[in-house]
């Protein structure tokens, strides 16, 4: 978590969603077969925002 930002940056608001959801939606629109997301620190806070898709 960024001490100046106050929360994990992946959960920052962006265009009506948070950054992690926004990136997943963009990637799901491509022809990429498998999307791997490495959560690292604060995975417990970010994991609920990982979309339910067989490609992720």
N, C-alpha and C positions, 0 to 999 in steps of 0.2 A: 504494500500500500504506500502510496506517495504521501509523505507527511504534509506537504503543502496542498495536495489535492484532496486528501481526507477520505478516499476510498480507492479500491482497486480501479485502475484506469480502464480496464476492460468493461467496467460497469458504468462508465460515463455516458450520459445521454447524447444521442446522435440521431437526428432525423426521426424522432418518435420511437426509438428503440435504444438499446445501449450498444456500445461499440462491438461487443462480442456477437450479439445477435445480428447487427448490421453486416459484419464481415461474413458470418455464416450464410446469410441470405444472398449476398453477392456471390459467394463461392458456389452455392447450390444452383445458381443460374448458369454456371459454366459447364463444360464437358469434363471437368475433373472427376475421376472415378472415386477417389477416396480422399477425404479431408481429415487430417490429423490435427487435433488441437491439444497443445501441451499447456496445462493449466499452471503448474508451478505453485508459487505462493498464493495463498488465499483461494485455493481450489474449492474449498467448501462454500465460499460465497459466490463463486463464478459458476460452478457445476450446474446449479438449477437453471441457468440460462443457455445451456448447451441444447440445441434443438434435437428433437427426436427424428433422426433420419438415418437410413441404413448407410448412407455415404459418409456420415460423420462418425 
